[in-house]
Amino acid sequence: MILLTLVVAAAALWWSSSSRQRMHPVVLVPGYASNELDARLTELYRPGCGARKGKKAGWFRLFLNYTALHDDPAGVRCFADQMSTVYDAASDDYHNVPGVETRVPFFGSTQGFRHPDPDRRSFSYMDKLLEKLEAAGYRDGETMFGAPYDFRYAVAPAGRPSSAGTAFFASLKGLVERASQLNGDRPAIIVTHSYGGTLAHQFLIRQPLAWRRRFVRHFIPVAAPWGGLVLGMQALISGNNLGLPFVDPGALRKEYRSLQSSLWPLPSAKVFGAAQPLVSTRRRNYSAGDMVGFLGDIGFGEGVGPYVSRVLPLFKELPAAPRVPVTCVVGVGVATPERMVYPADDFEGTPGVVVGDGDGLVNLASLVAVEPEWRRRGPYFRMVKVANVNHTAILVDDRALGIVIREIRRAN
């Protein structure tokens, strides 16, 4: 009986090992503000908030530190100051504020976005997806890899500098190649959420087609905002509190506007139409074709230059097909703002909201914008809609996760 038990255990171990050896590796790119970000203050830092005591000596967790922000209202001002970036017109690039150095820990591992705030281990963006992958036999650092990034930054059109974005793409390329090498040279399956999907798409279309065919088995973007979102305009008006309910979005408005990535969610005229009103005051309507006027009128004139030169060229047309197998997974059937109507001549007061279909954050037109062209271009395309699930809940919804796991198994 003991011998039989040992034989069965050995067979199970061999089967598990053999199964993992046949797997295509998975590389995960999280959504916006979904991974840890560390900072270090140097002697060049001149805070306008009263810097946190004892933090100048070394690295500390800048995002996410829920406990520090919740317990110290003054900490919100320092957080906003240290999270901000600066657009330098002379170099045509974005940088940290002077005296603030940042890093993204745990690149290559899923650890950085399994628990972006270690003090609140129940607060996890992607933990359930990771558990499903582990149940399917995937192991962190062996067959499953994470690609966290500095979500304050983005990439620029070809020919324009983007130091942070370029560095991330170089690291992501190396990670995909290493994941393949560690797994019998099998191409990788790239799974993304939200903003991570638009970043990963830009990464893919900038690689030679031969590289994509060699190293990418399947691309699975979940809830990607291909054509922006109406709430992207609202966030620039009111600020973005990063989902922290005790933080006034207005306290982070200046910080949010300073970020390169804050301009990426603005609606695309190709998806929303050039004349359809998306934000209105008594004085004027603003459409996706009138972003320059919108940015000026909300008092963000400094954003016009970067938008015109660094964002509009990327999203003026529909996103190009990546020419690899793709399965898009999106939530639908959730009331999603499609027009904000302010009661006065300016942007003060609480706007009325006209809702339509989508996932509560991203409008349906944006979620499905790539379907006709990508289906036509192939080589394989599926658009899977999950009813009544919102933008973040899609990462914990059993139906949606079942689709993702099924597509991964199909690729294997």
C-alpha positions as CSV (number, residue, x, y, z in Angstrom):
1,M,0.0,0.0,0.0
2,I,2.8,2.4,0.9
3,L,4.6,1.5,-2.4
4,L,1.4,2.2,-4.3
5,T,1.0,5.5,-2.6
6,L,4.6,6.5,-3.4
7,V,4.1,5.5,-7.1
8,V,0.9,7.5,-7.4
9,A,2.5,10.5,-5.7
10,A,5.5,10.3,-8.1
11,A,3.2,10.0,-11.1
12,A,1.2,13.0,-10.0
13,L,4.4,15.0,-9.5
14,W,5.7,13.9,-12.9
15,W,2.4,14.8,-14.5
16,S,2.3,18.3,-12.9
17,S,5.9,18.9,-13.9
18,S,5.3,17.6,-17.4
19,S,2.2,19.7,-17.8
20,R,4.0,22.8,-16.8
21,Q,6.8,22.1,-19.3
22,R,4.2,22.0,-22.0
23,M,2.6,25.4,-21.0
24,H,3.0,28.6,-22.9
25,P,4.2,31.2,-20.3
26,V,1.8,34.0,-19.3
27,V,2.9,37.6,-19.0
28,L,0.5,39.9,-17.1
29,V,0.4,43.6,-17.5
30,P,-1.9,45.2,-14.9
31,G,-4.2,48.2,-15.2
32,Y,-3.7,51.8,-14.2
33,A,-2.5,52.3,-10.6
34,S,-2.5,48.6,-9.9
35,N,1.1,48.0,-8.8
36,E,3.4,49.2,-6.2
37,L,5.6,52.3,-6.8
38,D,8.5,53.3,-4.6
39,A,10.2,56.6,-4.1
40,R,13.4,58.1,-2.7
41,L,13.9,61.8,-1.8
42,T,17.2,63.4,-2.5
43,E,18.7,66.7,-1.3
44,L,17.3,68.4,-4.4
45,Y,13.8,67.8,-3.2
46,R,12.0,71.1,-2.1
47,P,8.6,70.1,-0.8
48,G,5.7,72.4,-0.7
49,C,4.0,70.2,1.8
50,G,6.4,69.4,4.6
51,A,8.1,66.2,3.6
52,R,7.4,63.0,5.6
53,K,9.9,62.7,8.4
54,G,12.6,60.1,8.1
55,K,11.9,59.4,4.5
56,K,15.0,61.0,2.9
57,A,17.3,58.2,3.9
58,G,16.1,55.6,1.5
59,W,13.3,54.0,-0.5
60,F,9.7,54.1,0.7
61,R,6.4,52.9,-0.7
62,L,4.8,55.9,-2.4
63,F,1.9,54.0,-4.0
64,L,-0.1,52.5,-2.5
65,N,0.2,53.5,1.2
66,Y,-3.5,53.5,2.2
67,T,-2.8,53.7,6.0
68,A,-0.5,56.7,5.8
69,L,-2.8,58.6,3.5
70,H,-5.9,57.8,5.6
71,D,-4.3,58.7,9.0
72,D,-2.5,61.8,7.9
73,P,-4.4,64.4,5.9
74,A,-1.2,66.4,5.4
75,G,0.3,63.2,3.8
76,V,-2.1,63.7,0.9
77,R,-0.4,66.9,0.0
78,C,3.0,65.3,0.1
79,F,1.7,62.3,-1.9
80,A,0.4,64.7,-4.6
81,D,3.7,66.6,-4.7
82,Q,5.8,63.4,-5.0
83,M,3.6,61.7,-7.4
84,S,3.6,64.6,-9.8
85,T,5.7,64.8,-13.0
86,V,6.9,67.7,-15.1
87,Y,6.7,68.1,-18.8
88,D,9.9,69.7,-20.2
89,A,9.1,71.4,-23.5
90,A,12.9,71.7,-24.3
91,S,13.4,67.9,-24.1
92,D,9.8,67.1,-25.1
93,D,9.5,64.6,-22.3
94,Y,8.1,64.0,-18.9
95,H,10.2,63.6,-15.7
96,N,9.8,63.3,-12.0
97,V,9.8,66.5,-10.0
98,P,13.3,67.5,-8.9
99,G,14.6,65.5,-6.0
100,V,12.2,62.6,-6.3
101,E,13.5,59.3,-7.6
102,T,11.1,56.4,-8.3
103,R,11.3,52.8,-9.1
104,V,8.9,49.9,-9.9
105,P,9.7,47.0,-7.6
106,F,9.2,43.3,-8.4
107,F,9.4,43.5,-12.2
108,G,9.1,40.1,-13.7
109,S,7.0,38.9,-10.7
110,T,3.3,39.2,-9.9
111,Q,4.2,40.2,-6.3
112,G,4.0,44.0,-7.0
113,F,0.3,43.9,-8.0
114,R,-0.9,40.9,-6.0
115,H,-0.9,43.2,-3.0
116,P,0.0,46.8,-4.1
117,D,-0.5,47.9,-0.4
118,P,1.0,45.2,1.9
119,D,-0.7,46.8,4.9
120,R,-4.1,45.9,3.4
121,R,-3.6,42.4,2.0
122,S,-7.4,42.1,1.4
123,F,-7.1,44.9,-1.0
124,S,-5.8,43.3,-4.2
125,Y,-6.6,44.0,-7.8
126,M,-5.6,40.8,-9.5
127,D,-5.3,38.2,-6.7
128,K,-8.2,36.1,-7.9
129,L,-6.9,35.9,-11.4
130,L,-3.5,34.8,-10.1
131,E,-5.2,32.2,-7.9
132,K,-7.0,30.8,-11.0
133,L,-3.7,30.7,-12.9
134,E,-2.0,28.9,-10.1
135,A,-4.8,26.4,-9.9
136,A,-4.2,25.8,-13.7
137,G,-0.6,25.0,-12.9
138,Y,1.2,28.3,-13.4
139,R,3.9,29.4,-11.1
140,D,5.3,32.9,-10.5
141,G,8.7,33.4,-12.0
142,E,8.6,30.0,-13.8
143,T,5.6,30.0,-16.1
144,M,3.8,33.2,-14.9
145,F,5.4,36.7,-15.0
146,G,4.4,40.2,-14.1
147,A,5.2,43.4,-15.9
148,P,4.3,46.2,-13.5
149,Y,5.1,49.8,-14.7
150,D,5.1,53.4,-13.6
151,F,1.5,54.2,-14.6
152,R,2.2,58.0,-14.4
153,Y,3.9,57.7,-17.8
154,A,3.1,56.5,-21.2
155,V,4.8,56.3,-24.6
156,A,5.0,58.9,-27.4
157,P,4.7,58.6,-31.1
158,A,7.7,57.4,-33.1
159,G,10.3,60.0,-33.3
160,R,9.4,61.7,-30.0
161,P,11.3,60.9,-26.8
162,S,9.6,59.0,-23.9
163,S,12.3,57.9,-21.6
164,A,10.1,56.1,-19.1
165,G,7.9,54.5,-21.7
166,T,10.8,53.4,-23.9
167,A,12.5,51.8,-20.8
168,F,9.4,49.9,-19.9
169,F,9.0,48.6,-23.5
170,A,12.6,47.4,-23.5
171,S,12.0,45.6,-20.2
172,L,8.8,44.1,-21.4
173,K,10.4,42.8,-24.5
174,G,13.2,41.2,-22.5
175,L,10.7,39.7,-20.1
176,V,8.6,38.1,-22.9
177,E,11.8,36.7,-24.5
178,R,13.0,35.4,-21.2
179,A,9.7,33.8,-20.4
180,S,9.8,32.0,-23.7
181,Q,13.4,30.9,-23.2
182,L,12.5,29.4,-19.7
183,N,9.6,27.5,-21.2
184,G,11.1,25.5,-24.1
185,D,11.1,28.6,-26.5
186,R,7.3,28.6,-26.4
187,P,5.8,32.0,-27.3
188,A,4.1,33.8,-24.4
189,I,0.4,34.6,-23.7
190,I,0.0,38.3,-22.8
191,V,-2.9,39.0,-20.5
192,T,-3.7,42.7,-19.6
193,H,-6.3,44.8,-17.8
194,S,-7.6,48.2,-18.8
195,Y,-4.8,50.8,-19.4
196,G,-2.3,47.9,-19.4
197,G,-4.0,46.7,-22.6
198,T,-3.5,49.9,-24.5
199,L,0.1,50.0,-23.4
200,A,0.7,46.4,-24.4
201,H,-1.0,47.1,-27.8
202,Q,1.4,49.9,-28.4
203,F,4.2,47.6,-27.4
204,L,3.1,44.9,-29.9
205,I,2.6,47.1,-32.9
206,R,6.1,48.6,-32.4
207,Q,7.8,45.2,-32.7
208,P,8.6,43.6,-36.1
209,L,5.9,41.2,-37.2
210,A,8.4,38.4,-37.2
211,W,9.1,39.0,-33.5
212,R,5.4,39.0,-32.7
213,R,4.8,35.7,-34.5
214,R,7.9,34.2,-32.8
215,F,7.2,35.3,-29.2
216,V,3.5,36.0,-28.8
217,R,1.1,33.1,-28.7
218,H,-2.0,35.0,-27.8
219,F,-3.0,38.5,-26.6
220,I,-5.9,38.7,-24.1
221,P,-6.8,42.3,-23.2
222,V,-9.5,42.6,-20.5
223,A,-11.6,45.9,-20.4
224,A,-9.2,47.8,-22.6
225,P,-10.3,51.4,-23.4
226,W,-9.3,51.4,-27.1
227,G,-10.9,54.8,-27.9
228,G,-10.8,56.6,-24.5
229,L,-13.7,57.3,-22.2
230,V,-16.0,60.2,-21.4
231,L,-14.9,60.0,-17.7
232,G,-11.4,60.7,-19.0
233,M,-12.6,64.3,-19.5
234,Q,-14.3,64.4,-16.2
235,A,-11.1,63.3,-14.4
236,L,-9.2,66.3,-15.8
237,I,-11.9,68.6,-14.6
238,S,-12.3,67.3,-11.1
239,G,-9.2,65.2,-10.4
240,N,-8.6,61.5,-9.8
241,N,-8.5,60.2,-6.3
242,L,-7.2,56.8,-7.5
243,G,-10.1,55.0,-5.9
244,L,-9.3,56.3,-2.4
245,P,-12.7,57.2,-0.9
246,F,-11.4,59.4,1.8
247,V,-9.3,61.6,-0.6
248,D,-11.0,64.6,-2.3
249,P,-10.3,64.2,-6.1
250,G,-9.7,68.0,-6.2
251,A,-6.7,67.5,-3.9
252,L,-5.1,65.4,-6.6
253,R,-6.2,67.4,-9.6
254,K,-3.0,69.3,-10.2
255,E,-1.0,66.1,-9.7
256,Y,-3.2,64.1,-12.1
257,R,-3.0,66.8,-14.8
258,S,0.8,66.7,-14.5
259,L,1.0,63.1,-15.6
260,Q,1.7,62.0,-19.2
261,S,-0.9,59.2,-18.8
262,S,-3.7,61.5,-17.8
263,L,-4.2,62.5,-21.5
264,W,-4.4,59.0,-22.8
265,P,-8.0,58.3,-21.7
266,L,-9.4,61.3,-23.6
267,P,-12.1,60.2,-26.1
268,S,-11.1,59.6,-29.7
269,A,-13.1,61.3,-32.4
270,K,-12.8,58.1,-34.5
271,V,-14.8,56.2,-31.8
272,F,-17.0,58.9,-30.3
273,G,-17.5,61.1,-33.4
274,A,-16.1,64.5,-34.0
275,A,-19.3,66.4,-33.2
276,Q,-21.2,64.4,-30.6
277,P,-21.4,66.4,-27.3
278,L,-19.6,64.6,-24.4
279,V,-19.3,67.4,-21.9
280,S,-21.5,70.5,-21.9
281,T,-21.9,73.8,-20.1
282,R,-24.6,76.4,-20.7
283,R,-22.1,78.2,-22.9
284,R,-20.6,75.4,-25.0
285,N,-20.6,71.7,-26.0
286,Y,-17.3,69.8,-26.1
287,S,-16.9,66.8,-28.4
288,A,-14.0,64.4,-29.0
289,G,-13.1,66.6,-31.9
290,D,-12.8,69.6,-29.7
291,M,-10.2,68.5,-27.1
292,V,-8.0,71.5,-27.6
293,G,-10.8,73.9,-26.8
294,F,-11.8,71.7,-23.8
295,L,-8.4,71.6,-22.3
296,G,-8.1,75.4,-22.6
297,D,-11.4,76.1,-21.1
298,I,-10.9,73.9,-18.0
299,G,-7.7,75.9,-17.3
300,F,-5.3,73.2,-18.5
301,G,-3.8,75.1,-21.5
302,E,-0.4,73.6,-20.7
303,G,-1.8,70.2,-21.7
304,V,-2.6,71.2,-25.2
305,G,0.9,70.9,-26.6
306,P,1.6,67.4,-25.2
307,Y,-1.9,66.3,-26.3
308,V,-1.5,67.5,-29.9
309,S,2.0,66.2,-30.3
310,R,2.2,63.1,-28.1
311,V,-1.3,61.7,-27.8
312,L,-3.5,62.6,-30.7
313,P,-1.1,61.0,-33.3
314,L,-1.5,57.7,-31.4
315,F,-5.3,57.7,-31.3
316,K,-6.4,59.7,-34.3
317,E,-7.1,56.5,-36.1
318,L,-8.5,53.2,-34.7
319,P,-5.8,51.0,-33.1
320,A,-3.9,48.9,-35.7
321,A,-4.4,45.2,-35.6
322,P,-1.5,43.5,-33.7
323,R,-1.5,40.6,-36.2
324,V,-1.4,38.0,-33.4
325,P,-4.3,35.9,-32.0
326,V,-6.5,38.1,-29.8
327,T,-9.4,37.5,-27.4
328,C,-10.9,40.7,-26.0
329,V,-13.0,40.3,-22.8
330,V,-15.2,43.2,-21.8
331,G,-18.0,44.0,-19.4
332,V,-21.3,45.3,-20.7
333,G,-24.8,46.2,-19.4
334,V,-23.5,48.6,-16.7
335,A,-24.7,52.3,-16.7
336,T,-21.7,54.3,-18.0
337,P,-21.5,58.1,-18.3
338,E,-21.6,59.2,-21.9
339,R,-22.3,62.9,-21.4
340,M,-21.7,65.3,-18.5
341,V,-23.9,68.4,-18.4
342,Y,-22.8,71.3,-16.2
343,P,-25.5,73.6,-15.0
344,A,-23.6,76.9,-15.4
345,D,-21.3,78.6,-17.9
346,D,-18.3,77.0,-16.3
347,F,-17.3,73.6,-14.8
348,E,-18.3,74.4,-11.2
349,G,-21.2,72.5,-9.6
350,T,-22.3,69.0,-9.9
351,P,-22.9,67.9,-13.5
352,G,-25.9,66.0,-14.7
353,V,-25.0,62.6,-16.1
354,V,-26.4,61.0,-19.2
355,V,-25.6,57.3,-19.2
356,G,-25.3,54.6,-21.8
357,D,-23.9,51.1,-22.1
358,G,-20.4,50.0,-21.0
359,D,-18.6,48.7,-17.9
360,G,-19.3,51.6,-15.7
361,L,-16.0,53.3,-16.6
362,V,-15.3,52.6,-20.2
363,N,-18.0,53.3,-22.8
364,L,-19.2,50.4,-25.0
365,A,-18.2,52.1,-28.2
366,S,-14.6,52.2,-26.9
367,L,-14.5,48.6,-25.6
368,V,-15.6,47.2,-28.9
369,A,-14.0,49.7,-31.3
370,V,-11.3,47.4,-32.6
371,E,-13.6,44.5,-33.4
372,P,-14.4,45.0,-37.1
373,E,-10.8,45.8,-38.2
374,W,-9.0,43.2,-36.0
375,R,-11.5,40.5,-37.0
376,R,-10.8,41.2,-40.6
377,R,-7.1,41.3,-40.2
378,G,-6.8,38.1,-38.2
379,P,-5.2,35.7,-37.7
380,Y,-7.7,34.9,-34.9
381,F,-10.1,37.3,-33.0
382,R,-12.8,36.9,-30.4
383,M,-14.8,39.6,-28.6
384,V,-16.4,38.1,-25.5
385,K,-19.0,40.3,-23.7
386,V,-19.8,39.6,-20.0
387,A,-23.1,40.9,-19.0
388,N,-23.6,43.2,-15.9
389,V,-20.0,43.3,-14.7
390,N,-18.1,46.5,-14.2
391,H,-14.6,47.6,-15.0
392,T,-12.8,46.3,-11.9
393,A,-15.2,43.5,-10.9
394,I,-14.3,41.8,-14.2
395,L,-11.1,40.7,-12.5
396,V,-13.0,38.8,-9.8
397,D,-16.1,37.7,-11.8
398,D,-16.1,33.9,-12.2
399,R,-17.6,34.1,-15.7
400,A,-15.0,36.6,-17.0
401,L,-12.1,34.7,-15.3
402,G,-13.4,31.5,-16.7
403,I,-13.2,32.9,-20.2
404,V,-9.6,34.1,-19.7
405,I,-8.5,30.7,-18.3
406,R,-10.3,28.9,-21.1
407,E,-8.5,31.0,-23.7
408,I,-5.2,30.4,-22.1
409,R,-5.9,26.6,-22.0
410,R,-6.9,26.8,-25.7
411,A,-3.6,28.5,-26.5
412,N,-1.8,25.7,-24.7
